[in-house]
Amino acid sequence: MKLLMIEDNKSVSQMMGMFFKKEDWDASFAYDGNEAMEMFNETPTEWDIITLDLNLPGKDGMQVSSEIRQVSPTVPIIMLTARDSESDQVLGLEMGADDYVTKPFSPITLIARIKALHRRAELNPTERPARAANETPQFDIQTEHFQLSTKTREAYLNDQPIEGLTPKEFDLLRTLAQKPKQVFSREQLLQLVWDYEYYGDERTVDAHIKKLRQKMEKVGPQVIQTVWGVGYKFDDSVVDA
């Protein structure tokens, strides 16, 4: 795994460097936002995971996350933040982070989150196999209005591709769509999509649902519905023929 840690606290970077070395990961470190963007832009397609501190000199984590997403909508990002404000954490997710860990954190916890996110993103849209012009796509999920292929990481609504899905957004959509009309609680989605136990924080799910809806609304009507007091469900039966 090739990892970029963007963290202005060198003690934290040095500590995590030892853990990354034990995992045999190829880790690089940036200590401010400007340096981070220079390193990322040198080889934007080679990074497997990015950990990003929210409070950075130069460009802050929000700006860095936004600029990374303009180049790569798919590279997994874990935001590290000492802030406890709910609005900051939700904004970080809405700016492109796939997950966040609040400081102070256990190195073991961060390693586990990185592994879980990497497992989900091993085949991301920038690496999906090319499909020949005359090849019929093989869909794992197919309804009258919606198709999804796990192999190529492609999803379509009303025959229009849903563009720019991050690995987490794709997995969230697949989890909901594979059981249409079934209601999933936020706790269930955290376990199924993020691959870790529920810690009482539902904002991660809500922020990703918001981003996913925004991307789907560009090509068709809203098929991810909120079931108030329970969670979310996928239902494309309301789509006009």
C-alpha positions in Angstrom: 0.0 0.0 0.0 1.2 3.5 -0.9 0.1 5.9 1.7 0.3 9.7 2.1 0.0 11.1 5.6 -0.6 14.8 5.7 0.0 15.9 9.3 1.8 18.9 10.7 2.6 17.3 14.0 5.9 15.6 13.3 5.8 13.5 16.5 2.5 12.0 15.3 4.0 11.3 11.9 7.0 9.7 13.4 4.9 7.5 15.6 2.6 6.4 12.8 5.7 5.9 10.6 6.8 3.1 12.8 3.4 1.4 12.6 3.3 1.8 8.9 6.7 0.2 8.6 5.5 -2.8 10.6 2.7 -3.2 8.1 5.2 -3.0 5.3 3.4 0.0 3.8 5.2 2.6 1.6 4.4 5.8 3.5 5.2 9.4 2.6 4.7 12.4 4.8 3.7 16.1 4.2 3.6 18.7 6.9 1.5 21.4 5.4 -1.2 21.8 2.9 0.9 23.3 0.1 3.5 20.5 0.4 0.8 17.9 0.5 -0.7 19.1 -2.8 2.7 19.2 -4.5 3.4 15.6 -3.4 -0.1 14.4 -4.4 0.0 16.1 -7.8 3.4 14.6 -8.7 1.8 11.1 -8.9 -2.0 11.5 -8.3 -2.9 8.0 -9.5 -0.4 6.1 -7.4 -1.8 6.8 -3.9 -3.8 4.0 -2.3 -4.8 5.9 0.9 -4.5 9.5 2.2 -4.8 10.4 5.9 -5.4 14.1 6.2 -5.2 16.4 9.3 -7.9 19.0 9.4 -5.7 21.7 11.0 -2.8 22.4 8.6 -0.6 25.4 7.9 -0.7 26.8 4.4 -3.9 25.2 3.1 -6.2 23.6 5.7 -7.5 20.1 5.5 -10.8 21.2 4.0 -9.1 22.9 1.1 -6.7 20.1 0.5 -9.5 17.6 0.5 -11.5 19.6 -2.0 -8.4 20.0 -4.3 -7.6 16.3 -4.1 -11.2 15.5 -5.1 -11.0 17.7 -8.1 -8.1 15.6 -9.4 -9.2 12.2 -8.0 -12.8 11.5 -7.0 -11.9 8.0 -5.9 -8.7 7.9 -3.8 -9.7 7.0 -0.2 -9.3 9.8 2.4 -9.4 9.5 6.2 -9.5 12.9 7.9 -7.8 13.3 11.2 -9.2 16.0 13.4 -8.9 17.3 16.9 -12.1 19.2 16.6 -15.2 17.9 18.3 -17.6 20.1 16.5 -20.2 18.1 14.6 -20.4 20.7 11.8 -16.6 20.4 11.2 -16.8 16.6 11.0 -19.8 16.6 8.7 -18.2 19.3 6.5 -15.0 17.2 6.2 -17.1 14.3 4.9 -19.0 16.5 2.5 -15.7 18.0 1.2 -14.6 14.5 0.1 -13.3 12.5 3.1 -14.5 8.8 3.3 -14.0 8.5 7.0 -12.6 10.5 9.9 -10.8 9.7 13.2 -10.8 12.2 16.1 -7.6 13.0 17.9 -6.2 11.8 20.2 -6.5 8.4 18.5 -5.1 5.0 19.0 -2.6 4.0 16.3 -4.2 0.6 16.3 -7.6 2.2 15.6 -6.2 4.2 12.7 -4.4 1.2 11.2 -7.7 -0.7 11.4 -9.6 2.1 9.7 -7.0 2.3 6.9 -7.1 -1.5 6.3 -10.9 -1.5 6.2 -11.0 1.4 3.8 -8.3 -0.1 1.6 -10.1 -3.5 1.4 -13.2 -1.7 0.1 -11.2 0.3 -2.5 -8.9 -2.4 -3.9 -10.7 -2.2 -7.2 -11.7 1.4 -7.7 -13.1 3.2 -10.7 -9.7 4.5 -11.9 -8.4 0.9 -12.1 -11.5 -0.9 -13.5 -10.9 -3.0 -16.5 -11.7 -1.4 -19.9 -14.8 -2.7 -21.6 -14.8 -3.3 -25.3 -17.3 -1.3 -27.3 -19.2 -4.4 -28.3 -19.1 -6.0 -24.9 -22.4 -6.3 -22.9 -21.8 -5.3 -19.3 -22.5 -7.9 -16.7 -24.6 -6.4 -13.9 -24.8 -7.8 -10.4 -27.9 -5.7 -9.7 -30.4 -4.9 -12.4 -33.9 -3.5 -12.2 -36.1 -1.7 -14.7 -34.4 1.6 -14.0 -31.1 0.8 -12.3 -28.0 -1.3 -13.1 -24.8 -1.9 -11.1 -21.6 -3.9 -11.9 -19.3 -4.8 -9.1 -16.6 -6.0 -11.6 -16.4 -2.6 -13.4 -17.6 -0.5 -10.5 -20.2 1.1 -12.7 -23.7 2.2 -11.9 -26.5 3.5 -14.1 -29.8 5.1 -13.4 -32.2 5.4 -16.4 -29.3 4.2 -18.6 -27.2 7.2 -17.6 -23.9 6.5 -15.8 -23.6 7.8 -12.2 -20.3 9.6 -12.4 -17.6 10.3 -9.8 -18.6 7.8 -7.1 -16.0 7.3 -4.4 -15.3 3.8 -3.2 -17.5 4.3 -0.2 -20.3 5.9 -2.1 -20.3 2.9 -4.6 -20.3 0.4 -1.7 -23.1 2.3 0.0 -25.2 2.3 -3.2 -24.6 -1.4 -3.8 -25.5 -2.3 -0.2 -28.8 -0.5 -0.4 -29.7 -1.5 -4.0 -29.0 -5.2 -3.6 -32.0 -5.4 -1.3 -34.6 -2.9 -2.7 -37.1 -1.5 -0.3 -35.4 -3.0 2.7 -34.7 -0.4 5.3 -31.1 -0.3 6.7 -30.4 1.5 9.9 -27.3 3.7 10.2 -25.7 1.2 12.5 -26.2 -1.6 9.9 -24.7 0.6 7.2 -21.6 1.4 9.3 -21.0 -2.3 9.8 -21.7 -3.4 6.2 -20.0 -0.5 4.3 -17.3 0.9 6.7 -16.4 -2.6 8.0 -16.2 -1.5 11.7 -18.5 -1.6 14.6 -21.0 1.1 15.5 -19.5 3.7 17.8 -22.6 5.9 18.1 -21.6 8.3 15.3 -24.2 8.3 12.5 -22.9 11.5 10.8 -20.6 9.4 8.6 -23.5 7.7 7.0 -25.7 10.8 6.7 -22.9 12.8 5.0 -22.2 10.0 2.5 -25.9 9.6 1.7 -26.1 13.4 1.0 -23.1 13.2 -1.4 -24.5 10.1 -3.1 -27.9 11.6 -3.6 -26.3 14.7 -5.2 -24.5 12.6 -7.8 -27.5 10.5 -8.5 -29.8 13.4 -8.9 -27.7 14.6 -11.9 -29.0 11.6 -14.0 -32.4 10.8 -12.6 -34.9 11.0 -9.8 -34.1 10.3 -6.1 -34.3 6.6 -5.4 -32.6 6.6 -2.0 -35.3 7.4 0.5 -35.1 8.4 4.2 -37.3 6.3 6.5 -37.6 8.7 9.4 -36.5 7.4 12.7 -35.1 4.2 11.2 -32.6 4.7 8.3 -32.5 4.5 4.5 -33.7 2.3 1.7 -33.3 2.0 -2.1 -36.6 2.1 -4.1 -36.7 2.8 -7.8 -40.3 1.7 -8.2 -41.3 5.3 -8.0 -39.3 6.2 -11.2 -41.5 7.0 -14.1 -41.2 4.6 -17.0 
